[in-house]
Amino acid sequence: MSFEPLKGIRVLDLTSVVVGPVCTWRLGQYGAEIVKVESPEGDLMRGLGGLSPTGQHSGAYLHFNRGKRNICLDLKQEGARQAIDRLIASADVIVANMRPQALERLGLDAATVRARHPDKVYCLITGYGTDGPYAGRPTYDSVVQGVTGMAGLMLARDGEPAYVPMLICDHVAGEIAAGAILAALVERKASGAGCSIEVPMFETMAAFVLQEHLAQQSFDPPVGPPGDLRLLSPHNKPVKTADGWISFTINTDPQVRAFLKATGRQHLLDDPRFTTVAARARYVSEWFEIRGAPLTSRTTAEWLEILRAADVAVQPCHTLETLPRDPHLEAVGLIGFEQHPTEGRTAAIRSSIRFGDAYPPRRPPAQPRGADTRELLREIGYEADAIEALLSAGAAQAAPSN
């Protein structure tokens, strides 16, 4: 049986690039109908996310925009503004990640929308909270990684700052926003009232960093320097083997003893610096130097066998080339292939969440800009001649028919 708890919920998607599309993609996984409103210039991620056969759909765009209907409107034109008003009236949820000032100019900010439609759930995903001095400033994932101290964690560990080479802040904030929308929908079902939600990337990710790394400075007075010293150890990295790298973590006392025996370090079993969790926390620098030392006497495959037999949490350190061929991912069918209407055979990543004994059904492929413009305009009450007038004026655009 298909598990689609949000079936019948329409989400108006006024987002672009990554953080907003991730949020609405997740809601689509739960069965919501997602209506993506795209400008004539198109979502930047269509090209920014890498090369594609036609130049219309980068791989990243395909994955973030599965299952979304697409209407192309020029919101600078009055005709498009009337259409968006009708779309808002037809929706249960509105999600936006434009800057607040731009939304206000268009009359698409939460206050304006919910003054007319108090039953709507409106979610603004923004760079910085609108009640602080950074409100309205432009931002992207890498800027958030810098200002939240994430890049500074690399400085503490490696001697120079660095970004996580994926859009981790966008993904996390997008998923947090999806969860907040779900909570608001539960409340709306009980009370009938909508809600205005704001998810600022800066505060969200700063809280994540501080929850882990405020650490000893969580107390007044502080009991030590900030930072989880295990994670900030320069030895807290994948470990080199004879032919590659492995990743492992050993936290409990039995795991540590098993690791020391498996790696031929029996002489350390009774070392008082390493026999307990508390002792290893006190001598964290020395401990991580030991556990991070190269294991070049054996191959990756040999170490995986030995450490798994010792019940140590260990896996190979994959590359972008090897990850899609991981035997577990192949066995569970995370990546499939499908025929895209314009791009040919393309990879399709299924939901990683299983409900009962099944995964949510794979949603249709991401669509060309304006693929559903005519159909959606008909659904919100436009007659054929009015649709053609909008198209002729450039207030709306439709993808060419196949």
RAQUI-V928913 format. One record per backbone hydrogen bond with DSSP energy under -0.5 kcal/mol. NH is the residue of the N-H (numbers start at 1). CO is the residue of the C=O. Records with the same first field share a line. If there is no record, write none. Layout:
BEGIN
NH=CO  CO
END
This chain:
BEGIN
4=2
6=30
7=4
9=6
11=9  33
12=10  93
13=11  35
14=12  95
18=16
20=16
22=18
23=19
24=20
25=21
26=22
27=23
28=24
29=25
30=26  27
31=28
32=27
33=9
34=32  67
35=11  33
36=34  69
37=13  35
38=36  71
42=39
46=43
47=44
48=44
49=45
50=47
58=46
59=51
60=49
61=45
62=58
63=59
64=60
65=61
66=63
67=364
68=65
69=34
71=36
72=397
73=38  71
74=395
75=73
77=74
81=77
82=78
83=79
84=80
85=81
86=82
87=83
88=84
89=85
90=86
91=87  88
92=10
93=10
94=121
95=12
96=123
97=14
102=99
103=99
104=100
105=101
106=102
107=103  104
108=103
109=103
113=109
114=110
115=111
116=112  113
117=113
120=117
121=92
122=120  195
123=94  121
124=122  197
125=96  123
126=124  199
132=129
135=132
137=134
144=140
145=141
146=142
147=143
148=144
149=146
150=145
151=145
153=149  150
154=150  151
155=151
156=152
157=153
158=154
159=154  155
160=154
162=151
166=164
168=166
171=167
172=168
173=169
174=170
175=171
176=172
177=173
178=174
179=175
180=176
181=177
182=178
183=179
184=180
185=181
186=182
187=183
188=184
189=185
190=186
191=187
192=188
194=118
195=120
197=122  195
199=124
200=198
201=126
202=127
204=200
205=201
206=202
207=203
208=204
209=205
210=206
211=207
212=208
213=209
214=210
216=225
217=214
218=215
219=216
223=216
227=213
229=227
232=228
233=230
236=233
237=235
239=246
241=244
242=295  298
246=239
247=315
249=313
256=252
257=253
258=254
259=255
260=256
261=257
262=258
263=259
264=261
265=260
268=265
269=266
271=268
272=270
274=271
275=271
280=276
281=277
282=278
283=279
284=281
287=283
288=284
289=285
290=286
291=287
292=288
293=290
295=240
298=295
303=299
304=300
305=301
306=302
307=303
308=304
309=305
310=306
311=308
312=307
313=249
314=312
315=247
317=245
318=316
323=319
324=320
325=322
326=323
330=326
331=327
332=328
333=329
334=329
336=334  348
338=346
340=338  344
344=340
346=338
348=336
350=334  348
355=358
356=354
358=355
360=353
371=368
372=70
373=370
376=372
377=373
378=374
379=375
380=376
381=378
382=377
387=383
388=384
389=385
390=386
391=387
392=388
393=389
394=390  391
395=390
396=390
397=72
399=370
END
